Amino acid sequence: MFVFKDLHWPAGLLAGILFLFAGCGDDSTDVLLVQLAAETVNCETTTNRIVTVGEQSPFTARIVDQSGDDRAWCSFDPFFGDAEAVLEKSGTVGIPLQIYLSRNESDRERTATIVVAFSGKSAVSLTLRQLAYSPTAFFDRQWGEQPAYRENSSYIYKTYYTTLTQGGRVRNYSICFDTEKRVSHWVAYPLTLNYVTPNLGRPNPEPWAYDPNNQLPAIPQSAQSNVVQTFRSGVRGHQCPSADRYSNKETNAMTYYAVNIMPQNYDFNGGIWAQLEGKIRTAMQLHRQDTIFVVTGTYFGDGRTISDRDGKEIGYPSDCWKVLLRSSDKRAVWESTADQLYGIGFWFANDNSNTGALRDYATSIAEIERRTGFTFFRNIPAEAAEAVKAQNRPSDWGI
């Protein structure tokens, strides 16, 4: 039996609770909330905490299992030299209990089970998951839209965060920006109703700007194209559309940063490309409980460049593409099976030759991976990835 008495918890806090219980069999009014500060951590993470909330009382925490390694990697005291791991420690409700981890240098993820026991009450079991070694751990995210990292000295990877009118602090979009071409190879972003609610509409005037670098990593202005004025040839095409970010002015303004803009043919930008963006927003309305994960990108097949108004040379994409993914039952991408995931890709020449219907330009995610060399939706489970990335069913998307 779960009892809340004379306590008013914020909805955001309750949403993150792993386990909660109250004293049973007596008149105790204490309410205990028990959770890990982070259930999943990357290979570089060396600290975590057990967080408890309620009336002050003692508890004992024990690490009862550590799988995925031949030696202890999780302890209640720091690891120093050959010191043995401390597997049990007492704590007090309301005071976070620190956990120490060794870095995971193996190619396997590992888990630890931690049991938190309160005198006279049921024990709580928590599971801590540490991901396998990755040379790019701080790029790796549990985000459905995130493509795999690809090493290149001219690439800068960056995520822009914003606060939605409805939805709080979230990611806006992520980029793989090429400082030589001054264009992003891809922009990845989630699409839900929160990002367009309320619908403020197209801004006037449009806030074209350089990335102001108030979020890290910094991208030098000299590496960005000047989008404050139109290009000398071609229009300023969004990768994450302005209309996908109508929640508030701050969120929308980020879509006008130079790093989110690519040179596009005028007829293409205002024609079939705009049609596809509209169809994706319609799909969002039809599947209101789902997140649509979008990656939009560029392909430079002919080496063409144009100049901005400052005379800087800008890569001109020969082709533009999108890949889309959504889950059918609200599960996280990495928890879904092949029959619960819908994927598709679209590929267009960046010119005025796109005169067919949208479905004529549909293809599979796998085909766009083959053409671009990037790996998309890397969080799809391995056993489902091939089937999902081979899909090409425009009707799944109302097309």
C-alpha positions as a printed Julia matrix, in Angstrom:
399×3 Matrix{Float64}:
  0.0     0.0     0.0
  1.39    3.39   -1.0
  0.47    6.26    1.29
  0.87   10.0     0.64
 -0.04   12.04    3.67
  0.35   15.79    4.12
  2.92   15.9     1.34
  2.7    17.71   -1.97
  5.24   16.39   -4.46
  5.95   18.17   -7.77
  4.75   16.16  -10.76
  8.25   16.16  -12.26
  9.67   14.52   -9.14
  6.99   11.86   -8.98
  7.55   11.0   -12.64
 11.18   10.11  -11.92
 10.56    7.87   -8.9
 11.73    4.3    -9.21
 10.12    2.89   -6.08
  8.17    4.23   -3.14
  6.48    2.78   -0.08
  5.04    3.73    3.26
  5.09    1.95    6.58
  2.52   -0.84    6.68
  0.83   -2.48    9.61
  1.14    0.55   11.91
  0.24    4.21   12.04
  3.51    5.38   10.57
  3.12    8.41    8.34
  6.6     8.36    6.83
  6.79    8.24    3.05
 10.0     6.98    1.49
 11.07    7.66   -2.06
 14.09    5.7    -3.19
 15.9     6.06   -6.51
 19.28    6.31   -8.18
 20.26    9.77   -9.35
 20.92    8.08  -12.72
 19.87    4.56  -13.64
 22.09    4.43  -16.75
 25.53    6.04  -16.91
 28.25    6.08  -19.55
 31.63    4.34  -19.39
 33.41    7.43  -18.04
 31.08    7.98  -15.09
 32.73    7.37  -11.7
 30.08    8.61   -9.23
 26.36    8.21   -8.63
 24.0     8.61   -5.66
 21.13    6.88   -3.93
 18.49    9.53   -3.26
 15.89    9.06   -0.52
 13.1    11.4     0.51
 10.84   11.18    3.57
 10.91   11.31    7.34
 14.43   10.88    8.65
 15.25    7.26    9.43
 18.26    4.96    8.99
 18.77    2.46    6.2
 21.41    0.06    4.97
 22.45   -0.23    1.34
 24.19   -3.32   -0.01
 25.65   -4.02   -3.45
 24.54   -7.61   -3.88
 25.54   -8.25   -7.47
 27.95   -6.78  -10.03
 27.67   -8.4   -13.44
 29.62   -7.74  -16.59
 33.1    -7.79  -15.08
 35.39  -10.26  -13.31
 36.1    -7.82  -10.49
 34.22   -5.34   -8.38
 33.62   -2.05  -10.15
 31.0    -0.52   -7.86
 31.67    0.52   -4.24
 30.45    2.81   -1.46
 33.98    4.14   -0.96
 36.34    5.48   -3.64
 38.6     3.01   -5.4
 42.22    3.64   -4.45
 44.95    1.35   -5.71
 44.18   -2.25   -4.77
 41.69   -1.37   -2.03
 38.73   -3.73   -1.86
 35.3    -2.47   -2.77
 33.03   -1.49    0.12
 29.78   -3.32   -0.55
 27.65   -2.2     2.4
 27.04    1.18    4.0
 24.53    2.81    6.31
 22.68    5.96    5.47
 19.94    8.31    6.6
 16.82    9.23    4.66
 17.18   12.7     3.16
 20.97   12.52    2.85
 22.22   11.23   -0.54
 24.44    8.15   -0.29
 27.39    8.3    -2.68
 28.32    5.41   -4.95
 31.71    5.14   -6.67
 32.34    3.36   -9.97
 35.43    2.43  -11.9
 35.53    3.4   -15.58
 34.27    0.69  -17.88
 37.06   -0.15  -20.31
 35.45   -3.31  -21.68
 33.23   -3.77  -24.71
 30.38   -5.05  -22.53
 27.9    -3.06  -20.51
 27.55   -4.04  -16.87
 24.93   -3.85  -14.14
 24.95   -3.67  -10.35
 22.05   -4.55   -8.07
 21.78   -2.47   -4.91
 19.36   -3.38   -2.12
 18.26   -0.6     0.23
 16.78   -1.95    3.48
 14.82    0.02    6.08
 14.25   -1.3     9.6
 10.91   -3.08    9.85
  9.98   -2.41    6.24
 10.37   -4.0     2.82
 13.67   -3.62    1.01
 14.02   -1.77   -2.3
 16.09   -3.18   -5.17
 17.78   -0.72   -7.55
 19.61   -1.55  -10.77
 22.51    0.57  -11.99
 23.58    0.15  -15.63
 26.97    1.31  -16.93
 27.41    1.35  -20.7
 30.26   -0.36  -22.56
 33.41    1.52  -23.46
 33.06    4.17  -26.12
 35.75    6.63  -27.24
 32.98    9.22  -27.57
 31.12    8.6   -24.31
 30.03   12.17  -23.83
 28.49   12.23  -27.31
 26.62    8.99  -26.74
 23.03    9.63  -25.67
 19.94    7.57  -25.04
 18.13    9.61  -27.69
 16.26    7.88  -30.47
 17.35   10.33  -33.17
 21.09   10.34  -32.44
 23.23    9.0   -35.34
 26.49    7.25  -34.61
 29.61    9.33  -34.12
 32.0     9.48  -37.09
 35.49   10.82  -36.53
 36.63   13.72  -38.72
 38.87   16.62  -37.79
 36.52   19.14  -39.44
 33.36   17.89  -37.66
 31.92   19.53  -34.57
 29.12   17.69  -32.75
 26.81   19.84  -30.67
 23.4    19.69  -29.01
 21.28   22.81  -28.45
 19.02   22.86  -25.39
 15.91   24.94  -24.83
 12.99   25.37  -22.44
  9.61   24.67  -24.0
  6.44   26.49  -23.02
  4.97   23.06  -22.3
  7.6    20.43  -21.48
 10.39   22.11  -19.56
 14.1    21.93  -20.34
 14.78   19.65  -23.32
 17.09   19.19  -26.27
 16.21   21.27  -29.31
 18.39   19.61  -31.94
 21.85   18.09  -32.45
 24.25   18.69  -35.33
 27.27   17.27  -37.1
 28.73   20.52  -38.4
 31.51   20.6   -41.01
 33.78   23.61  -40.44
 35.26   23.29  -43.94
 31.96   23.19  -45.81
 30.3    25.55  -43.29
 27.22   23.31  -43.46
 25.96   20.54  -41.18
 26.08   17.02  -42.59
 23.06   16.22  -40.44
 20.7    17.79  -37.93
 18.85   15.36  -35.64
 15.79   16.26  -33.6
 12.73   14.81  -31.86
  9.27   15.98  -32.88
  6.34   15.98  -30.46
  3.37   18.27  -29.84
  5.28   20.0   -27.03
  7.67   21.51  -29.58
  4.86   23.26  -31.45
  2.49   24.12  -28.58
  1.35   26.83  -28.44
  1.61   27.44  -32.17
  3.2    30.88  -32.33
  3.53   30.75  -36.11
  6.26   32.04  -38.37
  8.34   34.79  -36.74
  8.39   38.25  -38.28
 11.05   39.37  -38.79
 12.87   36.07  -39.13
 15.8    35.94  -36.66
 18.64   34.82  -39.0
 21.86   34.67  -36.96
 25.22   33.08  -36.31
 25.3    30.55  -33.47
 25.93   32.93  -30.53
 27.94   30.22  -28.74
 26.13   30.6   -25.43
 26.14   26.79  -25.33
 29.23   24.62  -25.73
 31.15   23.57  -27.72
 31.78   26.89  -29.4
 31.71   27.05  -33.21
 33.84   29.94  -34.54
 31.84   32.53  -36.43
 34.46   32.35  -39.16
 33.49   28.69  -39.71
 29.8    29.56  -40.11
 28.12   30.94  -43.2
 26.62   34.4   -43.08
 22.89   33.7   -43.17
 21.87   37.13  -41.94
 21.57   37.92  -45.64
 20.59   35.48  -48.38
 23.3    33.52  -50.18
 24.57   34.86  -53.49
 23.07   31.76  -55.09
 20.39   29.57  -53.51
 18.0    30.12  -50.62
 18.5    29.57  -46.89
 17.02   26.14  -46.21
 16.32   24.9   -42.68
 17.34   21.38  -41.69
 15.27   21.42  -38.49
 12.24   23.37  -39.78
 11.16   26.58  -38.13
  7.57   25.27  -38.11
  8.67   22.25  -36.04
  9.7    24.63  -33.24
  6.8    27.02  -32.62
  6.66   26.56  -28.82
  8.3    29.9   -28.01
 10.61   32.51  -29.51
 13.81   31.15  -27.95
 13.23   27.64  -29.29
 12.29   28.88  -32.74
 15.2    31.34  -32.97
 17.7    28.48  -32.72
 16.4    27.08  -36.01
 17.69   30.24  -37.71
 21.28   29.68  -36.58
 23.71   29.29  -39.47
 24.59   25.76  -38.33
 21.01   24.62  -39.09
 20.92   26.2   -42.55
 21.89   24.67  -45.91
 21.87   26.28  -49.37
 18.9    24.97  -51.34
 17.36   25.45  -54.75
 14.44   27.88  -54.54
 11.85   25.65  -56.23
 12.92   22.6   -54.27
 12.88   24.42  -50.91
  9.38   25.81  -51.41
  8.05   22.77  -53.24
  8.4    19.08  -52.49
 10.76   19.67  -49.54
  8.14   21.84  -47.81
  5.5    19.21  -48.64
  7.49   16.53  -46.85
  7.99   18.71  -43.78
  4.23   19.3   -43.65
  3.49   15.57  -43.97
  5.8    14.82  -41.03
  3.96   17.35  -38.86
  0.66   15.76  -39.92
  2.02   12.37  -38.83
  2.92   13.95  -35.48
 -0.71   15.05  -35.07
 -2.02   11.59  -35.99
  0.36    9.82  -33.58
  0.1    12.21  -30.67
  1.45    9.82  -28.05
  4.59    9.01  -30.04
  7.84   10.81  -30.64
  8.93   11.08  -34.26
 12.71   11.03  -34.56
 14.03   12.95  -37.55
 17.47   13.29  -39.08
 17.79   15.77  -41.95
 20.96   16.03  -43.96
 23.07   17.01  -46.89
 25.08   15.15  -49.5
 27.93   16.75  -51.42
 28.24   14.66  -54.55
 29.72   17.12  -57.04
 32.01   19.46  -55.08
 29.94   22.54  -55.89
 30.34   25.61  -53.68
 28.73   29.04  -53.47
 29.69   32.23  -51.65
 27.89   33.98  -48.84
 27.68   37.77  -48.62
 31.03   37.89  -46.83
 32.69   35.99  -49.64
 33.14   32.8   -47.59
 32.98   29.58  -49.61
 30.02   27.39  -48.66
 29.45   23.78  -49.65
 26.37   23.45  -51.87
 24.6    20.1   -51.39
 23.95   18.15  -54.55
 21.23   16.25  -52.66
 19.15   16.56  -49.47
 17.57   13.78  -47.46
 15.55   12.86  -44.37
 15.27    9.66  -42.33
 12.35    9.12  -39.94
 11.63    6.72  -37.09
  8.8     6.29  -34.6
  7.7     3.65  -32.1
  4.11    2.43  -32.11
  3.59    1.84  -28.38
  5.42    4.61  -26.5
  8.41    2.38  -25.75
 11.92    3.76  -25.95
 13.58    2.9   -29.26
 16.13    0.62  -27.6
 13.32   -1.34  -25.87
 11.27   -1.9   -29.04
 10.98   -4.85  -31.39
 10.98   -4.65  -35.18
  7.18   -4.79  -35.42
  6.88   -1.81  -33.04
  9.09    0.52  -35.07
  8.38    2.41  -38.3
 11.22    3.76  -40.41
 11.61    5.4   -43.82
 13.95    7.66  -45.79
 13.59   10.3   -48.51
 16.23   11.44  -51.01
 16.0    14.42  -53.37
 18.25   16.2   -55.83
 18.83   19.77  -54.65
 17.45   21.32  -57.85
 14.14   21.9   -59.63
 13.89   18.38  -61.08
 11.71   16.96  -58.25
  8.39   16.87  -60.11
  7.01   13.54  -58.93
  4.88   12.62  -55.91
  6.49   12.37  -52.46
  6.31    8.58  -52.46
  8.44    8.55  -55.62
 11.35    9.81  -53.52
 10.87    7.4   -50.62
 13.6     4.91  -49.86
 14.93    2.95  -46.91
 17.07    4.16  -44.05
 19.59    1.5   -45.07
 19.9     3.0   -48.55
 20.59    6.48  -47.17
 23.16    4.99  -44.8
 24.81    3.38  -47.83
 24.91    6.65  -49.76
 26.05    8.93  -46.94
 28.27    6.65  -44.88
 26.48    7.66  -41.67
 24.77    5.2   -39.32
 21.32    6.32  -38.2
 19.15    5.41  -35.22
 21.94    3.46  -33.58
 19.71    2.76  -30.56
 17.5     0.35  -32.5
 18.14   -3.11  -30.95
 20.6    -5.12  -33.03
 18.07   -7.88  -33.67
 15.57   -5.37  -35.09
 17.84   -2.93  -36.93
 18.09   -4.7   -40.29
 14.34   -5.14  -40.7
 13.46   -1.62  -39.55
 16.1     0.05  -41.7
 14.9    -1.9   -44.75
 11.34   -0.54  -44.49
  9.99    1.66  -47.27
  6.25    2.02  -46.68
  5.09    5.61  -47.36
  1.55    4.71  -46.25
  2.85    4.29  -42.68
  3.47    8.03  -42.79
  0.32    9.14  -44.57
  2.18    9.54  -47.87
